[in-house]
Protein backbone atom coordinates (compact mmCIF):
# COMPACT_ATOMS: atom_id res chain seq x y z
CA UNK A 1 0.00 0.00 0.00
CA UNK A 2 1.39 3.37 -1.01
CA UNK A 3 1.61 6.18 1.55
CA UNK A 4 2.75 9.79 1.64
CA UNK A 5 3.50 12.31 4.37
CA UNK A 6 4.64 15.90 4.58
CA UNK A 7 6.17 17.55 7.65
CA UNK A 8 7.28 21.11 8.34
CA UNK A 9 10.28 22.00 10.50
CA UNK A 10 11.50 25.35 11.85
CA UNK A 11 15.13 24.84 10.81
CA UNK A 12 17.11 24.45 7.57
CA UNK A 13 17.43 21.05 5.83
CA UNK A 14 20.98 20.49 7.09
CA UNK A 15 19.83 20.77 10.72
CA UNK A 16 16.87 18.40 10.10
CA UNK A 17 19.20 15.90 8.40
CA UNK A 18 21.60 16.09 11.35
CA UNK A 19 18.83 15.11 13.80
CA UNK A 20 17.46 12.35 11.53
CA UNK A 21 20.93 10.82 11.19
CA UNK A 22 21.61 10.77 14.94
CA UNK A 23 20.85 7.38 16.56
CA UNK A 24 20.54 9.04 19.99
CA UNK A 25 17.46 10.90 18.71
CA UNK A 26 15.67 7.60 18.03
CA UNK A 27 16.78 5.81 21.20
CA UNK A 28 15.33 8.70 23.24
CA UNK A 29 12.03 8.85 21.35
CA UNK A 30 8.87 7.22 22.69
CA UNK A 31 6.53 6.06 19.94
CA UNK A 32 3.10 4.49 20.53
CA UNK A 33 3.11 0.68 20.75
CA UNK A 34 6.85 0.42 20.05
CA UNK A 35 9.84 -0.33 22.21
CA UNK A 36 12.68 2.12 22.08
CA UNK A 37 14.99 0.88 19.34
CA UNK A 38 18.24 -0.97 19.66
CA UNK A 39 20.90 0.68 17.50
CA UNK A 40 22.47 -1.97 15.29
CA UNK A 41 24.70 0.23 13.17
CA UNK A 42 25.56 3.88 12.65
CA UNK A 43 28.11 5.17 10.21
CA UNK A 44 28.88 8.02 7.84
CA UNK A 45 30.59 7.51 4.53
CA UNK A 46 31.29 10.69 2.61
CA UNK A 47 28.06 12.73 2.61
CA UNK A 48 25.84 9.74 3.51
CA UNK A 49 24.83 8.78 7.05
CA UNK A 50 23.13 5.47 7.86
CA UNK A 51 21.37 4.37 11.03
CA UNK A 52 20.05 0.80 11.45
CA UNK A 53 17.80 -0.01 14.39
CA UNK A 54 15.63 -2.84 15.65
CA UNK A 55 12.15 -2.05 16.96
CA UNK A 56 9.65 -4.34 18.65
CA UNK A 57 5.89 -3.89 18.57
CA UNK A 58 4.66 -3.94 22.18
CA UNK A 59 1.01 -2.94 21.63
CA UNK A 60 -1.94 -5.26 21.22
CA UNK A 61 -2.14 -7.10 17.94
CA UNK A 62 -5.15 -7.89 15.82
CA UNK A 63 -6.20 -11.56 16.42
CA UNK A 64 -5.37 -12.43 12.81
CA UNK A 65 -1.86 -10.96 13.15
CA UNK A 66 -1.38 -12.84 16.42
CA UNK A 67 -2.38 -16.09 14.65
CA UNK A 68 0.10 -15.44 11.82
CA UNK A 69 2.93 -14.69 14.25
CA UNK A 70 2.26 -17.58 16.60
CA UNK A 71 4.62 -17.27 19.56
CA UNK A 72 7.07 -15.03 17.69
CA UNK A 73 7.43 -11.37 18.58
CA UNK A 74 6.80 -8.71 15.96
CA UNK A 75 10.13 -6.98 15.49
CA UNK A 76 11.73 -5.34 12.49
CA UNK A 77 14.92 -3.68 11.36
CA UNK A 78 14.62 -0.15 10.13
CA UNK A 79 17.34 1.68 8.25
CA UNK A 80 17.47 5.38 7.52
CA UNK A 81 20.02 6.62 5.04
CA UNK A 82 20.53 10.35 4.47
CA UNK A 83 22.47 12.02 1.67
CA UNK A 84 23.44 15.29 3.35
CA UNK A 85 24.65 16.79 0.06
CA UNK A 86 21.34 16.18 -1.73
CA UNK A 87 19.09 16.73 1.32
CA UNK A 88 17.34 13.46 0.60
CA UNK A 89 17.14 9.98 1.99
CA UNK A 90 15.60 6.58 2.17
CA UNK A 91 13.84 4.65 4.91
CA UNK A 92 13.61 0.86 4.66
CA UNK A 93 12.19 -1.70 7.06
CA UNK A 94 11.60 -5.43 7.17
CA UNK A 95 10.27 -7.90 9.73
CA UNK A 96 12.95 -9.76 11.66
CA UNK A 97 11.20 -13.11 11.36
CA UNK A 98 10.31 -12.95 7.67
CA UNK A 99 11.20 -9.73 5.81
CA UNK A 100 9.70 -11.09 2.58
CA UNK A 101 6.25 -11.10 4.22
CA UNK A 102 6.40 -7.65 5.87
CA UNK A 103 8.58 -4.91 4.47
CA UNK A 104 8.54 -1.42 3.08
CA UNK A 105 10.50 1.57 1.97
CA UNK A 106 10.12 5.28 1.47
CA UNK A 107 12.08 8.02 -0.25
CA UNK A 108 12.14 11.52 1.18
CA UNK A 109 13.45 14.96 0.32
CA UNK A 110 14.19 17.86 2.64
CA UNK A 111 13.14 21.04 0.83
CA UNK A 112 14.30 24.48 1.98
CA UNK A 113 11.24 26.58 2.83
CA UNK A 114 12.19 30.17 3.75
CA UNK A 115 14.66 29.11 6.44
CA UNK A 116 12.57 26.11 7.46
CA UNK A 117 12.25 22.68 5.89
CA UNK A 118 9.51 20.59 4.37
CA UNK A 119 10.05 16.83 4.41
CA UNK A 120 8.14 15.10 1.62
CA UNK A 121 8.06 11.35 2.04
CA UNK A 122 6.57 8.76 -0.31
CA UNK A 123 6.69 5.03 0.21
CA UNK A 124 5.07 1.64 0.20
CA UNK A 125 4.26 -0.95 2.86
CA UNK A 126 3.91 -4.58 1.77
CA UNK A 127 2.28 -7.42 3.68
CA UNK A 128 2.92 -10.30 1.29
CA UNK A 129 0.35 -12.73 2.68
CA UNK A 130 -2.27 -13.99 0.23
CA UNK A 131 -5.82 -12.77 0.76
CA UNK A 132 -5.22 -10.85 4.02
CA UNK A 133 -2.21 -8.76 2.93
CA UNK A 134 -4.14 -5.74 1.59
CA UNK A 135 -6.43 -5.69 4.65
CA UNK A 136 -3.43 -5.83 6.99
CA UNK A 137 -1.70 -3.01 5.07
CA UNK A 138 -4.79 -0.80 5.51
CA UNK A 139 -4.63 -1.40 9.27
CA UNK A 140 -0.88 -0.82 9.58
CA UNK A 141 -0.35 2.30 7.44
CA UNK A 142 -2.34 4.74 9.65
CA UNK A 143 -0.17 3.77 12.66
CA UNK A 144 2.99 4.14 10.59
CA UNK A 145 1.90 7.63 9.47
CA UNK A 146 1.01 8.61 13.05
CA UNK A 147 4.46 7.54 14.25
CA UNK A 148 6.08 9.61 11.46
CA UNK A 149 4.03 12.61 12.64
CA UNK A 150 5.18 12.08 16.23
CA UNK A 151 8.77 11.70 15.04
CA UNK A 152 8.48 14.99 13.10
CA UNK A 153 7.10 16.82 16.16
CA UNK A 154 10.04 15.50 18.20
CA UNK A 155 12.55 16.59 15.52
CA UNK A 156 11.08 20.10 15.66
CA UNK A 157 11.34 20.17 19.47
CA UNK A 158 15.00 19.15 19.29
CA UNK A 159 15.68 21.83 16.68
CA UNK A 160 13.96 24.52 18.75
CA UNK A 161 15.95 23.71 21.90
Secondary structure, DSSP 8 states (H G I E B T S, - for coil): -EEEEEEEESS-HHHHHHHHT-HHHHHT---TTB---EEEEEEEETTEEEEEEEEEB-S---HHHHHHHTT---EEEEEEEEETTTTEEEEEEEESS-TTTEEEEEEEEEEEETTEEEEEEEEEEEE--TTTHHHHHHHHHHHHHHHHHHHHHHHHHHHH-
